Amino acid sequence: MQSKATLTIFSITLLACLLVTLPASAQSESTSPDTAPAAATEPGAAEVSPPAAESPAPPEAVAPSINRNKAIDAYNKGIQFFNARNYKGAIGAFSDAVTNDPEFVDAWYNRAVAKDLTGDNEGAMLDANEAFRLKPDMMQALELRSRAKEKSGDLQGSFDDLNQVLEKDSNRPDTLNNRAMIRYKIGDKEGAIADLEAAIKLQPNRQDLKMNRDTVTKGLTITKVEQAPPAQSKPPTASARKALPKK
C-alpha cells in the first residue's frame, strides 16, 4: 500500500484595505439630439419632395460613471466582511466597489479571492482575469486564475498560467511549488523535482518544500491540501494600498 503525503499549493493573499478617500469624478452629462422642426408649406403651393434624409449617426459610447468615494467605502466594507469570514458579504461589497469604479483592480481581485473561497471557480476565474486585464503585471491575479483552473480540472490551463508568472519572475518559490504539483499530476515527475529544487534553493529553510520534494521523489500518492487565502488580522497602514489613478 502506498503511503500518503501532502503537497502544499496556492497560497494567496488578500489585498490591503484602502484607508484613503479620493474625490469623486465628475459625472458626465448626456444630452438629447435636437429634433429638426417640420417643414411648412404655403397654401396651394406645389408639393415638393423633401430631400432624402441622411442616415443618423450611430450613438457614441457613454463612459461608465465613476464614484471613487463610494467605491472605496464599499471596498473597505468588503475587507471587513472578509476578515469576519463573511465571504458572501465581501462579494457583495466588492461588487458595489467595481460597479462604482469598473477599473478598481484590487476590488476585482479580492472579489475573485472571496468567490474562490465560496467554491465559485468560474466566478473566481473571470474576476481574476479582469484584474489581470486591467493590470497585466499583477502576477497574483494570474496565480489565482491558475488555482481556479486547477480546481476546475483544467490542469493545462493552470500550468500555462504558472508558466506565464515564472517567465516574468522566476524567483517565486511558491509559484515553483505550485507548478511542481501540476507537473506531478500530469506525469512530469522530473520537471516537478526540478521546480522543487529551484524553490528550495531560493528558500533553503522551507521544510514544506523539502517534504514536497521527498513526496515527489518517492512517487507517493498526493493528498492535496487546499489552503484558504489568509484574511487580514489587522487593518494595514494608510499607505499600504491606494486606488489606481485613472488614465
For each residue, the residues with C-beta under 8 A, 3 or more apart:
1:
2: 220 221
3: 218 220 221
4: 220 221 223
5: 211 214 215 218 220 221 222 223
6: 211 215 222 223 224 225
7: 177 180 181 184 212 215 216 222 223 224 225
8: 11 177 208 212 225 227
9: 147 150 177 178 181 224 225 226 227
10: 143 146 147 150 178 226 227
11: 8 174 227 229
12: 113 116 140 143 144 147 229
13: 140 229 230
14: 79 82 110 113 229 230 231 232
15: 106 109 110 241
16: 79 106 232 236 240 241
17: 75 76 79 80 232 235 236 240 241
18: 72 75 76 106 241 242 243
19: 76 235 236 237 238 240
20: 72 238 242 243
21: 68 69 72 73
22: 68 69 72 243
23: 68 69
24: 66 67 68 69 70
25: 65 66 67 68 246
26:
27: 65
28: 62 63 65
29:
30: 62
31:
32:
33:
34:
35:
36:
37:
38:
39: 50
40:
41: 45 47
42: 45
43:
44:
45: 41 42
46:
47: 41
48:
49:
50: 39 53
51:
52:
53: 50
54:
55:
56:
57:
58:
59:
60:
61:
62: 28 30
63: 28
64: 102
65: 25 27 28
66: 24 25 71 100 101 102 103 246
67: 24 25 70 71 100 101
68: 21 22 23 24 25 71 72 100 101 243
69: 21 22 23 24 72 73
70: 24 67 73 74 96 100
71: 66 67 68 74 75 96 97 98 100 101 104 107 243
72: 18 20 21 22 68 69 75 76 97 243
73: 21 69 70 76 77
74: 70 71 77 78 93 94 96 97 100 107
75: 17 18 71 72 78 79 93 94 97 104 106 107 110
76: 17 18 19 72 73 79 80
77: 73 74 80 81 93 96
78: 74 75 81 82 89 90 91 92 93 94 97 107 110 111 114
79: 14 16 17 75 76 82 83 90 110 232 235
80: 17 76 77 83 84
81: 77 78 84 86 87 89 90 92 93
82: 14 78 79 85 86 87 90 110 113 114 231 232
83: 79 80 231 232 233
84: 80 81 89
85: 82 231
86: 81 82 89 90
87: 81 82 90 91 114 117 118
88: 91 92 114 118
89: 78 81 84 86 92 93
90: 78 79 81 82 86 87 93 94 110 111 114
91: 78 87 88 94 95 111 114 115 118
92: 78 81 88 89 95 96
93: 74 75 77 78 81 89 90 96 97
94: 74 75 78 90 91 97 98 107 108 110 111 114
95: 91 92 98 99 111
96: 70 71 74 77 92 93 99 100
97: 71 72 74 75 78 93 94 100 101 104 107
98: 71 94 95 101 102 104 107 108 111
99: 95 96 102
100: 66 67 68 70 71 74 96 97 104
101: 66 67 68 71 97 98 104 107 243
102: 64 66 98 99
103: 66 134 244 246
104: 71 75 97 98 100 101 107 108 243 244
105: 108 109 131 134 135 138 244
106: 15 16 18 75 109 110 131 241 243 244
107: 71 74 75 78 94 97 98 101 104 110 111
108: 94 98 104 105 111 112 127 128 130 131 134
109: 15 105 106 112 113 127 128 131 138 140 141 144
110: 14 15 75 78 79 82 90 94 106 107 113 114
111: 78 90 91 94 95 98 107 108 114 115 127
112: 108 109 115 116 123 124 125 126 127 128 131 141 144 145 148
113: 12 14 82 109 110 116 117 124 144 229
114: 78 82 87 88 90 91 94 110 111 117 118
115: 91 111 112 118 120 123 124 127
116: 12 112 113 119 120 121 124 144 147 148 151 229
117: 87 113 114 228 229
118: 87 88 91 114 115
119: 116
120: 115 116 123 124
121: 116 124 125 148 151 152
122: 125 126 148 152
123: 112 115 120 126 127
124: 112 113 115 116 120 121 127 128 144 145 147 148
125: 112 121 122 128 129 145 148 149 152
126: 112 122 123 129 130
127: 108 109 111 112 115 123 124 130 131
128: 108 109 112 124 125 131 132 141 142 144 145 148
129: 125 126 132 133 141 145
130: 108 126 127 133 134
131: 105 106 108 109 112 127 128 134 135 138 141
132: 128 129 135 136 138 141 142 145
133: 129 130 136
134: 103 105 108 130 131 138 244
135: 105 131 132 138 141 244
136: 132 133
137: 168
138: 105 109 131 132 134 135 141 142
139: 142 143 165 168 169 172 175
140: 12 13 109 143 144
141: 109 112 128 129 131 132 135 138 144 145
142: 128 132 138 139 145 146 161 162 164 165
143: 10 12 139 140 146 147 161 162 165 175 178
144: 12 109 112 113 116 124 128 140 141 147 148
145: 112 124 125 128 129 132 141 142 148 149 161
146: 10 142 143 149 150 157 158 159 161 162 165 178
147: 9 10 12 116 124 143 144 150 151 158 178
148: 112 116 121 122 124 125 128 144 145 151 152
149: 125 145 146 152 154 155 157 158 161
150: 9 10 146 147 153 154 155 158 182
151: 116 121 147 148
152: 121 122 125 148 149
153: 150
154: 149 150 157 158
155: 149 150 158 159 182 185 186
156: 159 160 186
157: 146 149 154 160 161
158: 146 147 149 150 154 155 161 162 182
159: 146 155 156 162 163 179 182 183 186
160: 156 157 163 164
161: 142 143 145 146 149 157 158 164 165
162: 142 143 146 158 159 165 166 175 178 179 182
163: 159 160 166 167 179
164: 142 160 161 167 168
165: 139 142 143 146 161 162 168 169 172 175
166: 162 163 169 170 172 175 176 179
167: 163 164 170
168: 137 139 164 165
169: 139 165 166 172
170: 166 167 176 198
171: 202
172: 139 165 166 169 175 176
173: 176 177 198 199 200 202 203 206 209
174: 11 177 178 199
175: 139 143 162 165 166 172 178 179
176: 166 170 172 173 179 180 195 196 198 199 202
177: 7 8 9 173 174 180 181 195 196 199 208 209 212
178: 9 10 143 146 147 162 174 175 181 182
179: 159 162 163 166 175 176 182 183 195
180: 7 176 177 183 184 191 192 193 195 196 199 212 216
181: 7 9 177 178 184 185 192 212 222 224
182: 150 155 158 159 162 178 179 185 186
183: 159 179 180 186 188 189 191 192 195
184: 7 180 181 187 188 189 192 216 222
185: 155 181 182 222
186: 155 156 159 182 183
187: 184
188: 183 184 191 192
189: 183 184 192 193 216 219
190: 193 194
191: 180 183 188 194 195
192: 180 181 183 184 188 189 195 196 216
193: 180 189 190 196 197 213 216 217
194: 190 191 197 198
195: 176 177 179 180 183 191 192 198 199
196: 176 177 180 192 193 199 200 209 212 213 216
197: 193 194 200 201 213
198: 170 173 176 194 195 201 202
199: 173 174 176 177 180 195 196 202 203 206 209
200: 173 196 197 203 204 206 209 210 213
201: 197 198 204
202: 171 173 176 198 199
203: 173 199 200 206 209
204: 200 201
205:
206: 173 199 200 203 209 210
207: 210 211
208: 8 177 211 212
209: 173 177 196 199 200 203 206 212 213
210: 200 206 207 213 214
211: 5 6 207 208 214 215
212: 7 8 177 180 181 196 208 209 215 216
213: 193 196 197 200 209 210 216 217
214: 5 210 211 217 218
215: 5 6 7 211 212 218 220 222
216: 7 180 184 189 192 193 196 212 213 219 220
217: 193 213 214
218: 3 5 214 215
219: 189 216
220: 2 3 4 5 215 216
221: 2 3 4 5
222: 5 6 7 181 184 185 215
223: 4 5 6 7
224: 6 7 9 181
225: 6 7 8 9
226: 9 10
227: 8 9 10 11
228: 117
229: 11 12 13 14 113 116 117
230: 13 14
231: 14 82 83 85
232: 14 16 17 79 82 83 235 236
233: 83
234:
235: 17 19 79 232
236: 16 17 19 232 240 241
237: 19 240
238: 19 20
239: 242
240: 16 17 19 236 237
241: 15 16 17 18 106 236
242: 18 20 239
243: 18 20 22 68 71 72 101 104 106
244: 103 104 105 106 134 135
245:
246: 25 66 103
247:
